[in-house]
Amino acid sequence: MDKVPFTQDGLEKLKVEYNNLKKIERPSVIKAISIAREHGDLSENAEYHAAKEKQSFIEGRISELEDVLSRAEIIDLSKLNGTKVTFGTTVKVFDENLNKEISYSIVGPYETNLEKKHISVTSPLARALLGKEVNSVVEANTPRGTKVYEIVNIEIIK
């Protein structure tokens, strides 16, 4: 069983989602199924089928989160020195293809948020950056082709 890396904040958000699913969403969908059953013939009952589909999604997500939470490993960011790109660092790079600077935070796979520029430690870009220092030039083989970056700055995620 491989450990799943998390920042403290990322793990807390996942726990909130898990608790919401178990304590609010699951009981709510069970109640919706019960109400839909009272409407009679289940073979033509759209409310019943929608509720059962939602229940299936919720139960699947709960199972997934239970697995992930059991394998979660919090990475202590206070022990990082910020001289190399690692999990838990924010990396400012100069994208030579776009001719501009972009910052990416390297986080666990369940903390990824492309709008916030939080990329998974397992992504092609993060793997190319890991272990590199400021002023290093990195080529990353991404789904959109090879990209060239120069590392401008490395900071520990705050």
N, C-alpha and C positions, 0 to 999 in steps of 0.2 A: 504494500500500500504506500504509494508516494504521498509525501506531505504536500500540502497546498499552501504556498506562501501568502501571507496577508500583512497589511499594515494594521495597526490597532483600529483605526477608523473604519477601514474596509471590513474587518471582521464584525465590528459592532453593527454596521449597516446590514450585513447578511443575517445576523442574529435577529435584528428588528423585523426583517422580511419573514424569517422563519416563524417567529412568534405571531406575527400578524396572520400568516396563513393558518397556523394551528388554532389560534384563539378567536379569530374573527371570520376569516374567509371560509374555513372548513365548516363551522357550525351554521354559517349563513347559507351555504349551498345545500347542506343537509336539510335545512328548514325549507328551502325552495323546492327541493325534490319532494318532500312530504306534501307540500301545498299542491304541487303539480299532479301528484298521484290522486289527490282528491277530485280532480277534474274528470276522472273517468278513463276511457280508452287510452292506454299508453302508446299504442302503435301510431296514433295520429296526434299525439300531444307534443307540440313544438316546445312548450315551456319545459316539459319533463326532459326531452332530449337535450335541450340547451343546458339545463342544470346538470344533467349527467355528464355532458362533455366538459363543463367547467369543473365538476368534481374530479374528473379524470386528470385534468391539467393540474389542479391543486395538489392532488395526491402524488402525482409524478414529481412536481416541484418540491414538495415536502421531502420525499425520498431522496432526491438529488441533494438538497440542502443538508439533510442528516448525514449523508455520506461525506460531503465536503467539510462540514463542521467537525466531523470526527477526525478528519485528517488535517485540519487547519493548524498552521504553524505561524505564530506572530513573529515577524522579524523586528528585532529591537533596533530602531533607526538611530538611537543615541550612540550605538557602537560603531556607526559608519563614520569614515573620515572625509568622504566626499572628494577624494583625489582620483578615483576611478569610477566609471559608470557601473553601478550595481543595482540590484533590487532596492527600491526606496530612495532613488536619486531622481532629481529633475535635471534633465540635460538640455542645454540650449545648443542647438546646432545651426550651422549655416547650410541651407539646402541649396546646393549648387544648381540643381535643375530649376528651382523656382526663384533663385537669386534673392533669398530672404532668410531671416532667422526665425526659427520655430523652437519652442520648448516642449519637451515630452517628459512626463513622469513615468518611471518604470514601476509597475505595480503587478499584483497577482492577477491571474486570469479571471477571477470573479470580481475584480475591481475596475476592469477596463471600462473606459468612458471616452469615446473618441471626441465628443464635443468638448470635453475638458482636457483633451490631449493626454489622457492616462492610457498608456499602452501596456499590454501584457508582456511580462518578462519572457514569454514564449513566442512572441511575435517575431517575424523576420527582422524588423528594424531593431528591436531591443536586443535580439541575439547578436546582431552585428555590432551594436554599441557596447555590449557588456565587456568590462575589463579594460576599456580604452580610457585614455587620459585627454585632458584639454590639449587642443591643437592637433589631435589625431584626425586623419582623413579616413573615412569609413565608406565602404561600398556595401549597400544592403540590397539583396535580391528580394524585391517585393512582388506582390501579385501584378503590379503595374510596371514591372521592369526594374532594372538596376538603377538605384538612386545613389548619389554621392553626397556625403555630408562631412562637414568639418566641425568638430566639437569645439564650441566656444566657451562653455561654462558648465560646471557640474556643482549642484547643490543637493543637500539632503532635503527630502520632502518635509515640509513644515506642517 
